[in-house]
Structures are given as C-alpha cells and as structure tokens.
Amino acid sequence: MSVQQMRVILDDNAGVIKYGSDWDINDQVMWYQGSTNFPSFTRQGPCSFSLAFQGTSIAFIGNTPSPTSSQTATFTLDGASSYNSSYDSPPGQQSYVQWYQSPLMSDGAHTIQVSNLDGTAIDMAIMTVGPNTPLGNNSIFVDNDDPSISYSGSWTLDQSTFHAGNVPSGSPVGNTTQTSNTAGDAMSFSFAGSSISVYGIFQWAKIGSISAVYTLDGVPSSQTYLVTADSPQHSENDATNYVFYSKNNLSPGPHTLGIQITDIVNQTYKLDYMVYSPSFSSFAEMPDLSAVSTTAAPATQTIGQVSATSSSTSLTTPSGFSTVFGTAQTTAHTSTSASASASASGTASVHDQAAAKLGKSAIPVGAIVGLIVGIVLIMSLLLVLLVRLRRRRQEREQWASEPAPSMSDQSAFMDGKA
C-alpha cells in the first residue's frame, strides 16, 4: 500500500486563527463545515488575520476578492521580512481557489501573518506536516489523488472547474476530483481514526440520481442522491464541499472504507477529498496499514452471475452471497470440482449462490445430483419389473381359460419329428 501524504485541515472557525477587526461570517452549506470568514462589506480598510501552526507548509483556500478590489495580499512568516503575493485566479473574476501556498519550511512551530486583505475570504487552511509534527486535535486531509487510495473501474482524474449558484465558481480543493459515471466503479481507503467524512462536488442542476454503497469494516450502508425538477436546490448548480458520507464515534483501530457506485443516471460522482480524525499523535506514530488491504474490485453484474475478483473488505448483498464491491465470494463449501471451476473462471454461478445460502453445512451439489439420478434409475427398474410381471400374469390367465387342443390339431413337430 502506498504511503499516505500527511496533511491536516483547519476550518476557518478554528480557534487558532486570530482575526482582526471587520470580519464577517457567511453560513452556507457549500463552505467547508458550513461557514467562511470574509472581510465585512462595511470594513473601514484592509483586513488581516494570524495563525500559529506546526508543520512544514501552509495553504489557504477561499474566495478571491471581486475584480474591483486589490488582488494582492501581504504575508509574513515567522517574523521575517514581509512579501506581497497575488492570487492565482482567472483575471477579472472572483473565484473559489487556493489563493496562497507558503514555501517549504523546517518541521516545527511557525507563525504566519496575512494582511492587506481587500475582500479575500478564508474557508479552510491545509498544512503539510513532518514526521514529528504534533497533530493535536487536527483532522487529516486526504486529497482524491492521494496514493493511499485504491481505485478500480472507470474513474477519471478531472481538472474541470465547478459552476456554483449564488457564490463564486472555482476549482475543487486540490484542483482535481476523481469522477465516475459508471455503475461498478469502486474505491477503497484504509485509515486509523475515530471518524471519517467523504466530500465532493454535487451537480444540482442535472436531473438524475446516484446510488452508492459505503462499506466500513465490512458493514454496508446505501446512499441515494436524487435530483428532480422539484428539488429545492435544482437551480443552484454545483455544490462544493458536499458531504457524500460521514461516520463518527469509531474505535481508534485501523478501518477500511470502500465505496461502490451501484447505479448512476445522468449524474457524475465527483470525489474531492476525505477528512478523518486520527488515532495517532504524529506521522511517525501512524500505524502500519499495509496489512489492511485497500484493493478495490470492480463489479460487473449481469443476470444470473456476478463477475468475481479478489479483495478484502466485503459487503453483504440482498442476493445472499458475500461481495466486495461486486466481487462474489461464496460463504458455503461446494464440491471440489465446483470450487475449482469457480476459482479458474472467477465467476460465481447460480448454483454457487444457492449453496452459499444453505450455509457451511450445505450438501454438495454433486451429491444431490447423484442421489436424484440414483432414485430415477431405481424407479425406472421397478416400473419395468412391474410391467413384465403384469404381462406374465395375463398370459397365465389366458392360457388357463382356453380349451385343451385335440390330438388332431397337434403339429407334426410335437414329437420332434418332421
């Protein structure tokens, strides 16, 4: 399993961010954790904030100012000389983007002062941490292209921007999403933490639906995301930082989350990033998750059979057999020949499914077939014997009722002479 890139995420309302005067909060669902801080429309001048953090770099994400406002901010790192930086957003356009990225620094405690903000909003901060950076109560950020995520199927890396409704359009967090338009696409991710959330971009403007199964440590849960012409959000276009899935109060041990797209109609599943609360205090103390498989197996389901490959985290489907993102794994013992055939072809037949429903004590299919054939043969033999006995009885009765032949009627061959 590839090593996870270790970054932590801070909400704009985290207590460690110290805002100056003239800041307001906008509460809308499309912001991370439902809010963003921005310089007040009634501000008397440029705004500022400061932040003390631990790690090796820091980035800020949020809305850039309107085209008529200043497109440059001033940054001061660790009390050194200040420098100006312009926003990386389309010219003449207010956008939701990563508007700052610090240079790489030594692993340790740092401070950053950001000033001369003329309308720039902050939705989140993302910090890269070193091996010994204390994580504290921070949450881990995992981008969609993190090497520790395993994808299978027709997922594509999408660099397109999103088009929001009443807020500025812009780029996904990290500038890309992993997208799926195909039922059977799957992904898997292992982590050590007490909660996990999956964020993406949802297209409210497209009437359609997405159905997905989220399997956490072998326990599946289904989610359907439906958009109709009557949906209140239908006119709001794309929703960013959309929570596709969230699970809290987990045990601190290692976990595996799998996602399988089971049905999709006129929609696109856009996975942007995941966030989890770690159960370890530093990157160096992160448990080895290599023993926890994160291989995602594609599902190709047709009538009467399920295409099978191997994987480790399973979910139970209504058909009664165990499947990992569409992978058929029978839970009953079948005959030796049937098992060998299933292993060689990678396909679970209908007979395998029936045997799986019977449990581990199920009678082998071959024995059942042999028993049936034996019974049929015995019944056939008995029927033949009964017919033959009945014919002999009829012949005896007929012979007894006929008159004895006269001597003159006897054939010349009766005495063996011609």
N, C-alpha and C positions, 0 to 999 in steps of 0.2 A: 504494500500500500504506500502511495506517495505521501511525503511529509506535508502536513498542513502548513500553509503560510499563516503566521500568528499575528493577527491584528485585533485591536479592541475598538469598540464603537461607543461613543458618548452621545447621548441625546442633548439637544440644545438646552433643555431644562436641568441638566446635571448640575449639582450644587458647586462643582469645582470651576465652572465657568462664571467669571465675575463680570457682570455687565455694568457699563457706565450709565449715565443718565439718558433719558429719552428713548428707551427701548419699549416696544410693544410685543404682545404675543398674538399670533394668529392660530386659532384652533380649527383645523380641518383634517379630515381623515386621510388625505393624501400625503401629509407630512409624517416623517418617522415619529412614532409614538404620539401622533395626533397633534403636533404643535410645531411652530417655528418662531424664533425670535427675529425681529427686524427693527430697524430704526423707525421711530414714530414719524407719521406724516406731519406732525406738528413740532418736530425737532427744531431746536434753535441753531444747530450746527452739526458737523460730522460726529458720528458716534464711535465708541470703542468698547473693547472687552479684553480680558486677560484670562490666562489659563495656565495652571501648573500641572504638569503631567510627567509620566515616566515612560521611556521608550527610546526609539531611535529616529522617529519622524512623525509628522502630524499633517493631516489634510482636513480642509473644511468643505462642506457641501451645503448648498442652499441656492436661493435666488440671487442673481446679479442685479445691480441697480437698473433702473429704466435708462433708455438711451440718452436722456437729457441730464442725467446725474453723472458724477465723477466715476470713471471706470478704473480708478487706481486706489489702492489702499497701502498703508504703511505697516511694516512688520518689524518687530524687534525680538530677537531670540536670545535668551539667557543674558539680557542686559547689554548685548553687544551693539554695534552700530546699526541704526535703523536703515531699512531699504524699502523702496517702493516696488510694487508689483501690480501689473494689470490683470484683469480677469480673462480667463480663457473661454470666452463665449462668443457666439456669432456677432459680428459688428452690427450695431444699431438694433440689437434685440435683447430683451430681458429673458434670461434663461435659468433653468434649474440645472446647475452643473457643480463639479468640484472646482471651486474658484481659487483654491490655494493648496500648494504642496510644498512642505518645507524641504530643505536639503537634508541629507542623511547625517545624523549626529551620533555621538557615542551613546552606548546604552547606559541610561541613568536618568536623573531628575532634571527637568528642563522647565523653562517658563517661556511663554510667548505673549506678546502684547500686540494687538491688532487695532489700529486707529485709522482715522480719516475715512470712515465708512459712511458713504452717502447713499443709503438705501439698501445696502447689502444685507441679506438675511442669512442666518445660520440655522440649518436643520439638524446637522449632525457633525461630529468630528470623528475621524478614523486615525488611529495611531498604530504604527508598527512597533512591535516590542522585540526586545532581545531575549536571549536565553534566561537571564536572571531578572528580568523586569517584573516587579511585583504586580500581580493582576488585580489584587484587591477585590472589590465588588463589580469590576467592569465585566461587560459581556464581550464574548468573542465574535468577531465579524468574519464570515466565510463568503467570499465572492463566488459567483456562479462558475467561474473558470478556475477555481482552486483545484490543484492536482489531487487533493484527497477525495474529491467527489468522483464517483464512477457512473458514467452514463452508458446506456445501451439503446439501440434503436436509431431513430432518425432525428435526434436532437441536432440543432444547428446553433452556432455562435452568432448572435445577432447584434450588430452595431448600430442599428437604427435608433433614432430619437423617438420620444413619445410625444403625443399631442394631447395636452390636458385641456380641461374646460375653462374654468374661471381663474386658473393660475397659470404662470408661465410654463411653456413646454420646455423640454430639455433632454438630457441624457440620463440613462439608467445609472444607478450607483456603480462605479467602476467602469462605466461607459459601455457595458455589454450586458446582454441577457442570454440565457440558454432557452431556446424556444422549441416547442413541439406542436405539431399539427396532426400527429398520428397516434391512434389508439395502440397500445402495446409498448410505447416508449417508457423507459424506466430509468431511475437513478437510485443510488444508494450512498449513504454517508454515515460514518461512524464517529462518535464523539464521546467525551467523558464530561458529563454535566448534569445539571438538575432541571433544565428547561431548554426548549428549542422552538424557534419560530422560522417559518419559511415566507419570504417576501418576494413579490414580483410586481409585474405591471398587468393590470386587467383592463381589457378593452370594452368599456361600457357601451360604446357606440355600435358594436357589432351584435346583432340579434343572433343568439346561438347558445351553446352550452358546452361545458367541460365537466367530465366526471373523472375523478381520480381516487385511488386507494392509497392511503398513507399507512404504512406498516411500521410500527415502532416496537422493536424487540419481539417480532412475530405476531403482534396484535394488530389487526387491520381496522381501519375506520374509513368510511367512504365519505366523500365530499362531492357535491354537485354545485357548479356555479352557472346560474341561468340568467340570461338577459332576454327580456321580451319587450315589445313595444310599450308596455305599461310599466316597465321598471322605472322607478323614480330617477335613477342615475343614468338612464339611457342617453340623455342629452349631454352628459358630462365628459364624453370622450374617454381618454385613458386615465386610469387611476394609478399613481405611482406609490411605492411603499405599501402595496396591497398585501394584507396578511392572508396567504393561502391556507396556512396551517400553523397551529400553536399548541404546545403541550408543556404544562408546568408540573411542579411537585414530583419530579422524577428522583429515583435513587441516584446517588452520586456515581455509581459504577458506569462502565462503558455501555453505550447504547448504539443501536443501528437504526437509522431511519431510511425507509425505502418509499419511493413514490412511483406509482404506475398509472399512466394515463389509460383509462378504460374505455372512454368514449369522448369524442370531440366533434362538434358540429359548428361550422362557420365561426370558429374561435381559434385562438392560439394561447397555449400555456407558456407564459414568459416568466421563468425563474430568474430573479435578480440576485438575491443573496439570502444567507441564513444567519441567524444570531442564536447563540446558546450561552447559558451561564456555566462557566467551567467549575469543575470539582477539584481543580488543582490550583496551586498558588503562583506558579510561574511556568514558562515554556519548558524549562529544564525538568520540571517535575511532572510534565504531562505524561500519562501512562502510555505504554506501547500498545497501540491499537492494531498492529499488524496481524494479530491473531484473530481479529474480528473482521470477517470478510466484508468488503464493500462492493462486490461484483454484482452489477445489475444485469439481470437476464431479461431479454426481450420476450414479449408474449405474442404469439401468433395463434389465435384461437379460431377454429373452424368447427362446423357441426360434426360432432362425434369424436373429435380428438383435440388435443392441446399439444402444440409444438413444445418440446421439452429441452431445456439446457440446465446446467447446474448452477446453484447459488446457495447462500447460507441462511438468509432470513426469509422465512416463509409466512404466507398468509393463507387462511382457510377460505375457500370459495364455496358458494352455495351448492355446487355440484358434488361436494362431499369428499374431494381429494385435496391434498396439500399442494399449494402452488407458490412459487416465488416469482412475483411479477410475471405471472403467466407460465411459470415452469411447473410441469406436472411431476410430482413426486408421490408415488403411491405409498400408503401407510400400512398396507397389508402384505403378507408374504404370498407370492404367487408361485406357480410351479417353476422348476429350473429352466425349462425351455422358454416359458413366457417371460421370465426375468431377463434371460439372455437376449431375447428378441427386443424387449423394450430398451435394454441398455445399448444395443447396437444401433437401433434406429432413432433413439432419442424421442420416441413418441409413445405416449400412454394411450392404449386403446380403450374402447368402451368396456371390454372385459376387465381390464386392469382397474378401471374406475369402479366397476361393480364389486370387484374383490376388495378394493380399498374400503368400501362402505361396510363390508362384513367385519372388518377388524382383523387383528393378528391371528385369530383362531379360525379364519375362514377356510373351508375345504378347497383344495386346489382345483382349478378349472379342469385340468386333465383327469383327475379322479372322478369328478362329476360326469364328464362326458363318457368315460369308460363305464361307469355304473349304468348310465342310461342305455348305452349300446348293449350291454350285457342283458339288461331287462328286456329290451326289444327282441334280442335273439332267443331268449328263453320263451317269451310269449309266442314267438313265431313257431318254435319247435312244438310247443304244447298244442297250438292250433292245428299243425299238420298231423300230429298223432290223433287228435280228436276226430278229424275228418276221415282218416284211414280206418279207425275203429268203427266209426258210424257206417262206412261203406261195407265193411266185412259183416257187420250185424245185419244189414239189409240183405246181403247176398245169402246169408244163412237162412233168414226168414223166408226168402223167396224159394230157396231150394226145398225147404221143408213143406211148403204148400203145394208144390207141383206133383201130379200123379207119377208113379213109377213107370218107366218106359217098358214096353213089351219086348220080348226076345227078338221079335221080328224086326223091331226098329233098331236093334243094336248094329253098330257099324261092323264091318268085316275086320276092322283093325282092333276090336276089343280083346281078341286073344293074341294079338301081336303078329297075326299072320295076314298077308295080303290076299 
